[in-house]
Amino acid sequence: MRRFSRVSTLAVATVVLASGARAELPNKQVGQIVASVDDYSLQLSKVALQIWDWAELGFHEQKSAALLQTELKKAGFAIKTGVSGMPTAFVASFKRGTGGPVIGLLAEFDALPGISQTAQPSQKPRPGKEAAHACGHNLLGAGSLGAAIAVSKWMTANNIQGEVRLYGTPAEEGGGAKVYMTRDGLFNDVGAVLSWHPSWENSAAQYRTLAVIASRFTFVGQSAAGGPSPEQGRSALDGVEAMDNMVNMMREHVPQDTRIHYIISDGGKAPNVVPSLAKSDYMTRHPVDAEALAVFNRVVKAGEGAALGTATKMNHTVSIAYKDMLQNDTLGRVVDKNLRRAGTITLSPEELVWAEAIRKTLPNPEKSDISEISKVQPFTLDKQMYVSTDVGDISYVTPTSSLATAAVLPGTPGHSWQFAAAAGSSIGVKATVLAAKTMALSAAELMTDPTTLAAAKAEMEERRGGAGYTYKSMIGSAAPNLNYRDAK
């Protein structure tokens, strides 16, 4: 298991920073970047709300990806499409000169199935729409777009050498596009990656996530008539249930922070037919990737034992495998500083009425304070979040930071109709503009500050295990499952 000494990394950072004075972005350039995002904010809003309206599922975001690419082309970006075998994945680059660092920004744009919602503060599905942006990825993609364009204009106006690169990363919700892009080396030459996500707070806290492995277990048996000849059958459902029972007994004997979730995705078709085919879907998580893998291998052994005991056959296919997120104190403090000078979110009287209406629908409305939307939370490090993201893999090859801006009220559940409504509202757009300003200011500062980039890299290298570390994807050589949303 990895261990990290904050003292030793800060010592490394101090040595690096001592080699030269840190570059501070001049106030004039700060004003240029903020004004650039403000000037683009109307178009940014149109992009965010258009992607919200389309609500395209993972690996099927053709219109959303095309819209982002159109905006980037108009701003002078060169674009590579269909990268890493994924039609809606792309890399957009704006480069000046032959030197300077590469700063990366991440754009997501996939919606969630099974949640349909208008932008109203009451539950009301949209007619003819099965999916919705209940995690706010329409805002995420638009915010990174606005930041990238603002940085490109700043580079041109101030004769800055370097490259700003926006990565169009589809299918975050279960497709794991960033894993394949990382595995293919698309982030290897990047000095720093800035990520963000719509949230219920404004915060540059650097947090840890859970590594995750998801797999489908398929059992094959022999069908038979349940009444007259059950002895001729070998129930695939028995195999699934035996496996589930063994895994549930195993829960007492795994590391405390482990998470194991499963469903029976196919349990047969009729009770009087011994099922010849049955399936279960598992997800195994832990804050450390090696531990997640070790527990997953025990889950596989349970499946093998279940097949042996029920005279069935079992095979499994891994669908996603993400590493945990390596937080970066060095980058986090840069983002935190720029979040505080990017401005605040101020709600209009109409937005306050809207927010109050939706607050009353939350699971714990008495704990939801609307005024929190306008505050910036204290900077923290090492917070454990019990979520998983494919951004984790990127953090193992290049220094990566996280940012949250308040698009929803505190206490709003993720993947809920309330989140979907907020993602289509003017409040969500205001959070997107704040994120764009923060990331643009941070990217510009890092592009002119090689000492901080060096410190961030030194911190990443120590967190991931030292100089001898070599990145290896947990997904192996598997190709992206472009139809995972269609799989039954």
C-alpha distance (Angstrom), angle and dihedral (degrees) to the residues before:
residue distance angle dihedral
M1 . . .
R2 3.78 . .
R3 3.78 119.1 .
F4 3.80 123.1 -165.9
S5 3.80 128.1 -157.2
R6 3.78 109.3 -154.0
V7 3.82 90.4 -168.5
S8 3.79 94.0 57.6
T9 3.81 93.4 46.7
L10 3.79 91.8 49.2
A11 3.79 87.0 51.2
V12 3.80 89.7 53.4
A13 3.79 90.2 48.1
T14 3.80 91.1 49.5
V15 3.80 91.3 53.4
V16 3.79 91.5 48.7
L17 3.80 93.8 47.3
A18 3.79 91.4 46.4
S19 3.80 89.8 63.6
G20 3.79 90.5 71.5
A21 3.78 141.8 -2.5
R22 3.76 116.2 -89.0
A23 3.78 114.6 -105.4
E24 3.78 114.2 -120.4
L25 3.78 118.5 -157.9
P26 3.84 107.8 -116.3
N27 3.80 115.3 -112.8
K28 3.79 90.3 -118.7
Q29 3.80 91.1 58.0
V30 3.79 91.5 45.4
G31 3.79 87.4 55.9
Q32 3.81 91.0 48.0
I33 3.80 92.7 54.3
V34 3.80 95.4 45.4
A35 3.81 90.7 47.7
S36 3.80 90.7 48.1
V37 3.81 91.7 55.8
D38 3.80 90.7 45.3
D39 3.79 90.7 51.3
Y40 3.81 90.4 51.6
S41 3.82 95.2 41.7
L42 3.80 95.8 97.7
Q43 3.80 92.0 53.8
L44 3.80 90.1 41.2
S45 3.81 88.2 56.3
K46 3.80 91.3 50.4
V47 3.81 91.3 51.1
A48 3.81 93.6 47.5
L49 3.79 94.2 48.5
Q50 3.80 93.7 43.3
I51 3.80 91.0 54.7
W52 3.82 88.1 45.8
D53 3.80 89.3 53.9
W54 3.80 93.8 50.2
A55 3.84 93.4 47.2
E56 3.81 95.2 -172.6
L57 3.80 120.8 -171.7
G58 3.80 126.5 -121.5
F59 3.82 115.8 -61.7
H60 3.82 88.9 4.4
E61 3.83 96.9 77.8
Q62 3.80 94.5 116.1
K63 3.81 96.7 140.7
S64 3.80 94.6 41.3
A65 3.80 93.8 49.5
A66 3.82 91.0 45.4
L67 3.81 92.1 51.9
L68 3.81 92.4 52.3
Q69 3.79 90.4 47.4
T70 3.81 91.6 50.1
E71 3.80 91.0 54.1
L72 3.79 91.7 47.5
K73 3.81 93.4 48.7
K74 3.80 90.1 52.6
A75 3.81 87.8 54.5
G76 3.81 92.7 53.0
F77 3.80 101.2 -99.0
A78 3.80 121.5 148.8
I79 3.81 111.0 -134.6
K80 3.79 135.1 -154.4
T81 3.79 111.5 -163.6
G82 3.79 133.2 -161.5
V83 3.82 93.7 24.6
S84 3.81 121.7 177.7
G85 3.79 91.6 12.6
M86 3.80 95.1 -62.9
P87 3.83 116.4 119.6
T88 3.82 95.0 -152.2
A89 3.81 95.9 44.4
F90 3.79 117.6 97.4
V91 3.79 144.4 163.1
A92 3.82 119.1 -139.8
S93 3.81 119.2 -166.1
F94 3.80 135.2 -168.8
K95 3.80 111.0 -173.7
R96 3.79 134.5 177.0
G97 3.78 123.5 -172.8
T98 3.77 128.7 -13.4
G99 3.80 99.9 -80.7
G100 3.75 139.8 44.2
P101 3.80 130.4 85.1
V102 3.79 129.6 -66.6
I103 3.81 115.4 -120.6
G104 3.81 116.8 -166.0
L105 3.80 130.8 -152.5
L106 3.80 125.3 -168.1
A107 3.80 124.9 -135.4
E108 3.80 123.9 -169.5
F109 3.81 125.3 -177.4
D110 3.82 111.1 167.3
A111 3.80 124.3 123.1
L112 3.80 131.2 -146.5
P113 3.83 125.1 -108.6
G114 3.77 123.8 -127.2
I115 3.80 96.2 31.1
S116 3.78 117.3 95.3
Q117 3.79 119.6 174.2
T118 3.79 142.6 155.8
A119 3.80 121.8 -136.2
Q120 3.80 90.1 -99.1
P121 3.85 123.4 116.5
S122 3.80 91.5 -119.3
Q123 3.78 129.3 67.0
K124 3.78 106.5 -88.0
P125 3.83 121.5 147.8
R126 3.79 117.8 -139.7
P127 3.81 112.3 -112.6
G128 3.78 111.3 -109.7
K129 3.81 94.0 8.0
E130 3.80 121.6 109.1
A131 3.81 97.7 172.8
A132 3.79 134.7 54.8
H133 3.80 141.5 179.9
A134 3.79 93.1 -103.2
C135 3.81 90.5 155.2
G136 3.80 95.9 45.2
H137 3.79 99.2 -117.1
N138 3.79 89.8 146.7
L139 3.81 86.4 65.3
L140 3.79 92.6 42.5
G141 3.79 94.7 56.8
A142 3.80 93.5 43.5
G143 3.81 93.2 48.4
S144 3.80 93.1 52.4
L145 3.80 88.8 46.3
G146 3.80 91.1 54.3
A147 3.80 91.7 48.0
A148 3.81 93.5 49.1
I149 3.80 93.1 50.5
A150 3.82 92.1 47.4
V151 3.82 90.8 51.6
S152 3.80 91.7 49.4
K153 3.80 91.0 53.1
W154 3.80 91.3 47.4
M155 3.82 90.5 51.1
T156 3.79 91.6 52.3
A157 3.80 95.2 45.0
N158 3.81 93.5 49.5
N159 3.81 101.3 34.1
I160 3.81 92.9 -116.6
Q161 3.79 118.7 174.1
G162 3.76 117.4 -142.5
E163 3.78 141.2 69.1
V164 3.78 134.8 -88.1
R165 3.76 112.1 -159.5
L166 3.80 127.4 -168.3
Y167 3.79 116.5 -159.2
G168 3.79 116.3 -153.0
T169 3.80 101.3 -148.4
P170 3.82 114.9 -175.9
A171 3.79 130.6 -166.3
E172 3.80 100.4 26.6
E173 3.80 87.8 157.1
G174 3.78 97.4 77.3
G175 3.81 103.6 -36.6
G176 3.80 97.7 83.9
A177 3.80 98.8 -150.9
K178 3.81 93.0 167.8
V179 3.79 90.9 60.4
Y180 3.80 91.8 59.9
M181 3.80 92.2 43.5
T182 3.81 90.3 50.5
R183 3.79 91.9 46.3
D184 3.82 89.0 52.8
G185 3.80 92.2 54.8
L186 3.80 98.2 -111.6
F187 3.82 91.9 139.1
N188 3.80 99.0 40.5
D189 3.81 96.0 102.1
V190 3.82 96.7 42.2
G191 3.81 118.9 114.0
A192 3.81 94.9 -156.4
V193 3.78 138.9 -9.1
L194 3.80 121.7 -144.4
S195 3.79 116.3 -156.4
W196 3.80 131.5 178.7
H197 3.77 141.0 177.7
P198 3.81 135.1 -163.1
S199 3.79 108.2 -106.0
W200 3.82 145.6 155.4
E201 3.81 93.3 -93.0
N202 3.79 142.6 40.8
S203 3.78 105.1 -117.7
A204 3.79 143.0 142.0
A205 3.82 91.5 -161.7
Q206 3.79 112.0 150.0
Y207 3.78 108.8 -135.8
R208 3.77 141.1 -177.7
T209 3.79 121.2 -123.7
L210 3.79 134.7 -163.4
A211 3.77 123.1 -92.2
V212 3.79 109.1 -129.4
I213 3.80 139.1 -162.5
A214 3.80 119.6 -170.6
S215 3.78 123.3 -169.4
R216 3.79 141.1 168.9
F217 3.82 116.5 -133.1
T218 3.80 114.8 -155.6
F219 3.80 121.3 -165.9
V220 3.81 121.4 -164.2
G221 3.80 122.1 -163.6
Q222 3.80 138.8 149.6
S223 3.79 123.2 -75.3
A224 3.78 121.5 -134.9
A225 3.79 140.3 157.7
G226 3.78 108.8 -79.1
G227 3.82 94.3 -146.6
P228 3.82 110.4 42.9
S229 3.82 102.4 20.8
P230 3.81 114.9 18.3
E231 3.81 90.4 141.6
Q232 3.80 88.4 70.6
G233 3.79 91.4 59.5
R234 3.77 132.9 83.6
S235 3.78 108.0 -159.1
A236 3.80 116.9 -134.9
L237 3.81 86.7 -167.4
D238 3.81 88.9 59.1
G239 3.79 86.9 56.8
V240 3.80 92.0 51.6
E241 3.80 93.3 46.9
A242 3.80 93.4 45.5
M243 3.80 89.5 52.2
D244 3.80 91.8 47.9
N245 3.80 91.1 50.8
M246 3.79 92.7 50.6
V247 3.79 92.8 48.1
N248 3.79 90.9 49.3
M249 3.82 89.7 53.1
M250 3.80 88.2 49.2
R251 3.82 92.7 59.3
E252 3.82 91.7 84.5
H253 3.78 90.5 57.1
V254 3.80 104.5 50.2
P255 3.83 129.3 88.5
Q256 3.80 111.7 -73.1
D257 3.81 97.2 -113.5
T258 3.81 93.1 52.9
R259 3.80 118.8 121.7
I260 3.83 121.1 -161.9
H261 3.81 119.9 -179.5
Y262 3.79 129.3 173.8
I263 3.77 144.8 167.8
I264 3.79 132.8 -167.2
S265 3.77 99.5 -119.1
D266 3.81 95.5 -179.0
G267 3.79 121.8 18.7
G268 3.80 100.6 165.8
K269 3.78 134.2 -79.1
A270 3.82 107.7 -101.3
P271 3.83 133.1 16.8
N272 3.79 93.5 -130.3
V273 3.81 92.9 55.8
V274 3.80 117.7 75.0
P275 3.84 101.2 -126.4
S276 3.78 113.7 -114.7
L277 3.81 91.0 -173.0
A278 3.81 130.9 40.3
K279 3.79 133.9 159.3
S280 3.78 139.2 -163.3
D281 3.81 128.7 -171.1
Y282 3.81 119.2 -144.8
M283 3.80 135.3 -170.4
T284 3.81 120.4 -167.4
R285 3.82 120.2 -169.0
H286 3.80 139.4 179.6
P287 3.84 135.1 157.8
V288 3.83 89.3 -111.5
D289 3.79 120.2 56.4
A290 3.81 94.9 -142.2
E291 3.81 91.0 54.0
A292 3.81 91.9 48.2
L293 3.79 89.1 52.5
A294 3.81 92.8 47.3
V295 3.82 92.3 52.5
F296 3.80 90.9 44.9
N297 3.80 90.2 54.6
R298 3.81 88.4 54.6
V299 3.81 89.2 51.4
V300 3.81 88.5 53.4
K301 3.81 89.9 51.1
A302 3.80 89.1 53.0
G303 3.79 88.6 54.2
E304 3.78 91.6 50.0
G305 3.80 91.0 49.6
A306 3.80 91.3 48.3
A307 3.79 90.9 53.1
L308 3.80 91.3 49.5
G309 3.80 92.7 49.1
T310 3.83 94.7 48.2
A311 3.83 97.4 40.1
T312 3.80 91.3 -118.5
K313 3.78 133.6 121.5
M314 3.80 125.0 -114.4
N315 3.78 134.4 -163.4
H316 3.78 130.2 170.8
T317 3.78 135.9 -159.3
V318 3.81 124.1 -159.8
S319 3.80 110.8 -132.4
I320 3.81 101.8 179.2
A321 3.80 135.8 8.3
Y322 3.82 119.7 178.0
K323 3.77 128.7 177.9
D324 3.77 122.0 -130.5
M325 3.81 118.1 -95.2
L326 3.80 119.1 -96.3
Q327 3.79 106.8 -145.0
N328 3.81 118.6 -142.6
D329 3.80 118.6 -148.3
T330 3.81 93.1 -172.0
L331 3.80 95.1 55.7
G332 3.79 92.6 37.1
R333 3.78 92.7 61.2
V334 3.81 91.0 50.9
V335 3.81 90.6 51.7
D336 3.81 92.1 44.6
K337 3.81 91.6 53.4
N338 3.79 92.0 49.7
L339 3.80 93.3 45.2
R340 3.80 88.2 58.2
R341 3.79 93.8 51.3
A342 3.81 96.3 41.1
G343 3.81 92.6 79.0
T344 3.79 133.2 -111.8
I345 3.79 138.7 -81.7
T346 3.79 110.8 -104.3
L347 3.79 118.0 -172.8
S348 3.77 121.9 -142.7
P349 3.83 120.6 -131.2
E350 3.81 89.0 -100.7
E351 3.81 91.7 50.3
L352 3.81 90.8 49.2
V353 3.82 89.4 55.0
W354 3.82 90.0 48.6
A355 3.80 91.7 47.9
E356 3.80 92.9 49.1
A357 3.80 90.7 51.4
I358 3.78 92.9 52.3
R359 3.82 92.6 42.1
K360 3.81 89.0 64.6
T361 3.83 90.0 58.8
L362 3.83 95.7 55.1
P363 3.82 121.5 107.6
N364 3.84 91.2 -112.9
P365 3.81 105.8 20.1
E366 3.79 93.4 168.1
K367 3.82 89.3 64.5
S368 3.81 94.8 50.7
D369 3.81 113.4 96.4
I370 3.80 113.7 -168.2
S371 3.81 91.3 -160.0
E372 3.82 89.9 67.2
I373 3.81 88.4 76.4
S374 3.81 89.5 72.9
K375 3.83 96.6 47.5
V376 3.79 132.1 87.4
Q377 3.80 113.8 -137.6
P378 3.82 122.3 -131.3
F379 3.79 115.2 -90.4
T380 3.80 113.5 -100.4
L381 3.78 136.8 176.7
D382 3.81 134.0 -155.0
K383 3.80 96.4 24.8
Q384 3.81 109.9 159.9
M385 3.80 113.9 -133.2
Y386 3.80 116.9 -168.6
V387 3.78 93.8 -141.3
S388 3.79 133.2 96.0
T389 3.79 130.1 -136.2
D390 3.78 137.3 174.3
V391 3.82 87.8 -127.6
G392 3.80 84.0 81.6
D393 3.80 92.9 76.8
I394 3.80 91.6 53.5
S395 3.81 90.5 54.2
Y396 3.82 89.1 62.7
V397 3.81 94.2 60.0
T398 3.82 104.1 33.4
P399 3.82 133.5 17.6
T400 3.80 107.7 -87.8
S401 3.79 131.9 -169.7
S402 3.80 133.5 -165.9
L403 3.80 131.6 -141.1
A404 3.80 133.1 -176.8
T405 3.79 128.2 -165.0
A406 3.79 126.0 -171.4
A407 3.79 109.7 -101.0
V408 3.81 94.3 146.3
L409 3.79 136.9 33.9
P410 3.81 120.5 -88.7
G411 3.78 109.2 -88.1
T412 3.80 95.3 29.6
P413 3.83 108.0 142.7
G414 3.76 116.5 -124.1
H415 3.79 115.0 -116.4
S416 3.81 91.4 25.5
W417 3.80 134.8 127.4
Q418 3.82 88.5 -111.7
F419 3.80 90.5 58.5
A420 3.80 91.0 47.3
A421 3.80 91.0 51.3
A422 3.81 92.2 50.1
A423 3.81 91.6 47.9
G424 3.80 87.9 60.5
S425 3.80 95.0 45.8
S426 3.79 135.8 89.4
I427 3.81 88.8 -110.0
G428 3.79 89.4 61.3
V429 3.79 89.9 49.4
K430 3.82 91.5 52.6
A431 3.80 89.7 53.4
T432 3.80 88.3 50.8
V433 3.80 92.9 53.0
L434 3.82 90.5 50.1
A435 3.80 90.5 50.5
A436 3.81 91.6 48.7
K437 3.81 91.8 52.5
T438 3.80 92.9 46.8
M439 3.79 94.8 49.0
A440 3.81 93.8 43.1
L441 3.81 91.8 51.8
S442 3.80 91.2 45.9
A443 3.81 93.4 47.7
A444 3.82 91.5 49.6
E445 3.80 92.4 48.7
L446 3.80 92.4 49.2
M447 3.79 92.5 46.8
T448 3.81 89.3 60.1
D449 3.81 97.2 37.9
P450 3.82 113.1 70.3
T451 3.82 92.9 167.8
T452 3.81 92.5 62.1
L453 3.81 91.0 45.8
A454 3.81 89.1 52.4
A455 3.80 91.0 49.8
A456 3.79 91.3 48.9
K457 3.81 90.6 51.3
A458 3.80 92.0 48.8
E459 3.79 89.9 51.6
M460 3.80 92.2 49.4
E461 3.80 91.9 49.8
E462 3.79 92.7 52.9
R463 3.80 93.8 44.9
R464 3.78 92.6 52.6
G465 3.81 93.7 50.9
G466 3.80 110.6 -80.3
A467 3.78 138.2 -78.4
G468 3.80 94.7 -40.2
Y469 3.79 94.7 61.6
T470 3.82 118.8 119.9
Y471 3.79 120.0 -171.6
K472 3.79 115.9 -121.6
S473 3.77 123.0 176.9
M474 3.79 116.1 -122.7
I475 3.82 89.0 -143.2
G476 3.81 91.5 65.1
S477 3.80 116.1 -158.9
A478 3.81 96.3 -29.0
A479 3.80 117.4 136.0
P480 3.81 121.3 -125.4
N481 3.79 112.0 -84.5
L482 3.79 97.4 -128.9
N483 3.80 92.6 -178.4
Y484 3.78 98.5 47.1
R485 3.81 90.6 121.4
D486 3.80 89.1 56.5
A487 3.82 96.1 48.2
K488 3.80 116.5 112.6
